[in-house]
Amino acid sequence: MSDSIIVRVSSRGFGRVFVLTAAAAVAVISLACGSKPAGAAKEPSADAWAVVDGREITRQDVEKAWRRTRDASAPALSFEEEMPAKLSLLNDLIVQDLLVAKAGALKLDVPASELDTAFADAQKNIPPATFQQELTQRGLTAADMREGLRRELLTQKVLSQEVGSKIKIGDQEVTAFFNANRAQYNVPEESYHLAQIVVTPTRDPQMTNGAGDDATTPEAAVAKVKMLMERLKSGASFRDLAVGYSEDPESASRGGDLGLVPVSRIKQAPPAMRDAVLNKTAGSVNVVNNGNAYALLLVVGHEPAGQRDLSTPGVRDRITEQLRSRRENLLRVAYLTALRSDAQVVNYLARRLVASNATALPSMPLAAPGKP
């Protein structure tokens, strides 16, 4: 199978467990091995790698998620390389389990039509035979894929209801922010507001985008750029794609946002970059190849020089979105931290690795929950 197929498939739903901001993920992972005494809980099965409020996450669950999130053609990892990644993935599955259980308590569900749409999107522009071949190569079934998507959609619904829907940004907050940051809205020179998605043809030491997606060859990079442009043409959010797939660690977490770039700096850039920006209309996206990487450049807007105020088109909306994003990130971290700290969790995989001095993963008897 070619690398271009692998990249496209992994970008269509194989490479996700559930969606968290980077800050939330760090906060949750830092709590991963903590637990509360579970009292007289039932003995876990020999295959349990974690127990969450009495629900088991098995080795098979982790291995299946691992195959879903990792390219089947990727080089084999050593034990010391693979186990930290699986510990991190197990931590993600622990939080996912808590969110799915919360969805049940909130009576949230994923209608069959919604799941069908998500499954169809995961296969978009991929021939059915190629999609099935990729599933087989990863040791997965269509049912595995649908269940992973269902759980992901449930976590999104919980976070939307419990966090996103409760955030309200008032006019007074917007005005106060503008007055405190008025200098930011003074544009001394004609500028373009730009955003980017970067794709490199080499393996990155540590991939920090949301999907963990990394093009590792020139062919894979070309295929990934093509996939991203297709997604944009079909209406996908540039910001979401940048968070999920950009290989630039600095701008990916900001949705690719580069802020305002003065025209004088743009004119000093290589010709291909100048041509992708100057005189382009807002919303246009062009691919720039500098030889070492590709950049999908989005022209967000064109700003003439001068002082803006709250009556300037777009200023109030941008401030509102900025304040909302900040608050949502904070509340998401707080919500997930509280959800995790209120749960009874035993991470048996972590305990086994500690007991074996991380030299192997022994087949050893499991202690009852809450016991060392």
N, C-alpha and C positions, 0 to 999 in steps of 0.2 A: 504493500500500500504506500502511496506517495506521501511525503510530508505535508503537501498542501491539503490533502484530504484529512489528515490527522488534525491539523490546526483548525480547519473549518468545523469539524465535528466537535472538537473539544470546546469550541467557542459557542456551541449551540445547546448548552445545557448539561454536557457531561462534566464540565469543570466547576460546578457549584454545589455546595451543600446547603447553604442558606446565606442571606445577605446581612452583613453587619458592617458598620463603619469601622475603619481601622482602629479608632480609639476604643470603640466598644469591644472589639475583639481582644485588644490588649488587656482591657480591664477584666474581661471574663477569663482569659487564659491564666492571668495571674492568680485566680482563685481556684484553679482546676483541681488541685489535689486536696483541698480542704473538705471536711465532712463534719456532719453532726452525728452524735450517737443515734443509731437507728433502733436501739432497744432489741426486743425479741423478734427480729425479722427472719424470714425464711432463708434457709441456706441457698446461696446462689448456685447456678449450674457451673460445671467445670469450664464452660466456654465463655463465661461472663468476663468482660474486660472492665465493665463499670456497672454499678447499680444506682439508679436515679429514682428516689422515692419508691423503691421496690420494683422498678422496671429495669430489666436488664438491657444493656448494650453489649452485644456479643462480639467476639472476635470476627465472626462472619460479617456483622454489620460494618465494622471498621474496614475490613478488607474490601468489601463491596464498594464503600464510599471511596476508598483509596484507588480502586480501579476506575471509578467514575471520574475522579479528579486528576488522574495522572495519565499522560499520554502513553499509550501501549507500546510505542516505539522508543520511549526514553531509555537511556542506559540503566542497567541495574545499579542499585545503590548498595553500599556496604551497610552492615547492621547498624553501625554508629550514625550513618546518614539517614537511614530509613526510619528508625524508631523515634527520633525527635519529631519527624514529620507526622508519624502516626499518633504520637501523643497529642500533638496539636490538633490533629483531625478528630481524635476522640474527645477532646475538650469541646470542639465545635459541635459534635454530635450530642454531648451532654446538654449543652444549652439548647440545641434544636429540640431535644426530647422535652425539655421543660416548656418550651414555647408551644410545641404541639399539644402537650397536656393542657396548657393554658387555653389553647384554642378550643379544646373540648369543654372546659369550664365556661368559656364565653359563648358556647354554642356557635362557633364559627366553623364553616365547612367550605370545601371546594366543590362547586357543582361540576358534574361530568362534562358539561360543555366547556367550562373554563379550563379543565384539565386537558381536554381534547385540543383546545387551542394552543396551550403551552407545549404539548407534545408535538403538535404539528410545527410549531415555531422551532423546536429543537431540531427538526429534520429539514428545515427550510433550505431549498436549493441543493439538497443532497439526494442523489438517486437512492431509492429504497434499498437496492442491493448493496450499495456502499454503506448506508447507515446500518443495515443488518450485519454486514461484515465487521464494522467497527464494534458493534455490540458484542459479537462473538469473540473478537480479538481481546476485548476487555473482560470476557467472562460474565457478561451481563445479559439480561433479557429485556424485552420491551416492558414487561411488568415491573422490573427493577427500576427502569428509567421513569416510568409513570409514578411509581411510589416516591422516588426521590423528588420529582417535580411537585407532587401533591404536598409533601412535607415542607418543601421550600415555600410554596404559595401560602400554606397555613402560617408559617413564621412571619411572612410579610404582612398578612392580614392582622395578626396579633399586634405587631409593632405599629402598624398604621392606626389601629383602633386605640391602643393603649398609650401611644406616644404622639404620633403625627397629628391625630385629630384633636388633640388637646392643646395644641400650640396656637396661640392667638397673638398677633403683633399689632398693637394699636398705633394710631397716628401720633400720639404723644412720644412713644418710643422712637418712631422714625424721625421725628423732628429733633429730638434730643441727640440722636446719633449723628444726624447731619450737622447740627451746630457744633458738636464736639470734633467732627472730622471734616470741617468745611474745606480745609486745604486740599483734601483728596479730590475734591470736585472742581478744583481750579486746574484747567488744562493749559499749561504754558505754551504748548506747541501742538499743531495739528497731529493727531495720533490715530492709530487703529487699535481697536480692542480685539485681541487675538486669543485663540485657544488652540491646543494641539493634541494629537494622539501620536505617540512615537512608536515605531516598530523597528527593532534591530534584527539583523540576520545572524546574530551570535547568541550563545547561551549566556544569560545573566546570572551572576553569582547568587543573587537573592531576588526573587520576583515578588513585588509588593502590590501588584494590582489585584483587584477584587476576585478575578477568576483564576489567578495563578497561571495565566496564559503567557507563554514565552515562545516566540519564533526563534528557532535555533539554527536555521540554514537560510541561505538566500532564497531558495524556492519556497520555504515555509513563510518567509517574510512577505514575499509577493502575494502568496495565497491569503495571508492574514489581512494585508492591505485591501485586497479585492473583497474579502468578506466584510470588512468594516465599511467600505464604500457602499456595498449592497445593503447593509443594514441601515445606513444613513438614508439611502434612497427610498427605503421602505418605511421611513418615518421614525427610526430609532433616535433616541436622545443622544446628542454628541457628548453631553456631560456624562451620561451613564456609561457610554462606550469607553470614554476616557478613563473613568474610575475602574471599569472592569478589565480593560485590555491594554491601556497605554503602558509602554515599557520604560517610561521616564519616571523614576521614583519621586522626583520633586513636584511635578505638575499633575501626576495622575490623581493624587488624593484630592486635588482641587477641581477635578473634572476637566483637567487640561488647561485651566485658565492661566493666561500669561499677562493679563491686565492690559493697560494702555502702553503701546509701543510707539514712540515718536517717529514721525516720517523720516527725520534725519537719520535715525538708526536703521530703519528699513532700507533706505537708499544705499547704506553701506554693506548690506547683506549680499550674499551671492545672487546672481541674476535670477535663478529659478525661484528663490524665496521672494525676491522683490516682485516678480511677475505674479506670484500666487496671492499677493496682498494688495499692492497699489491699484487703485481704481476698481477694485472688486466690490460688489454689493454685499450688504450685510446678509449673512446666512450662507454665503458661498463657501465651499470646501474644495481645496485643491491639494493634490499629493505632490510633495517635494522630495526628491531623492538627492541626498548630498554625497552618495557613494558609500557611506558607512551606516546610514540609517534612512528610514522613510519617516516623513512627518505629514500627517493629515492636518492642514492648517485651516481653521475656521475663522472667517472674518465675522466677529460678533457685531461690530459696529465701527463707524467712522466718526471721529470726534474732532470738530474744529476747535481752535484755541479759544479760551475764555472761561469765565467763572460760571458754574452751574448752580442752580438752586432747586428747591423741591418742585417747582413748576416746570422744570426742564423735562421733556418726555423721557421716560425710562428711569430717571433718578430715584423716584419714590419706590418704584417696583423693585429696583436692584437692591436698595437698602432693606426693604421688607424681606426679600428672599435671603439676603445675607444674615439678617437677624434670626430669621426662622431656621436657617440651616445650623447656625451656631447653637440655638436652643435645642433643636432636635437632636444634635449630636450629644449634648450634655444629658438630656433626659433619657436618651437611649442607653447611654452608659449607666446612668443611675438605675434605670428600670431593670436592665439585665443583671447588674450587680446585686440588686435587691432580690430578684428572682432566684439567682444562684445561691445567695447566702441563706435564703429561707428553705432551701431544699436539703434533703438528706442524700448525700452523694458519697460513694466509695469508688475510688479509681484503682481497680485491681491491677491494671497494666502498670501503672506507676509504681505500685507497691512491689510487684514482681521484679521490675527492673532494679529498684533499690536493693531488694533482697539478694539479687544475683550480681550486684556490683556492676550492673549494666554490661556484663560480658556476654550475656546470652539471654534468651527468654525461656526460662526453664518451665517444664511442665510440673507445677508444684501444687499442693493442696491449697485451696482458697480459704482464707479466714472468713468467719461469719462477718456480715456488715457491722462496722463499728469496732471491730477487734483488730489488733495489729497483725 
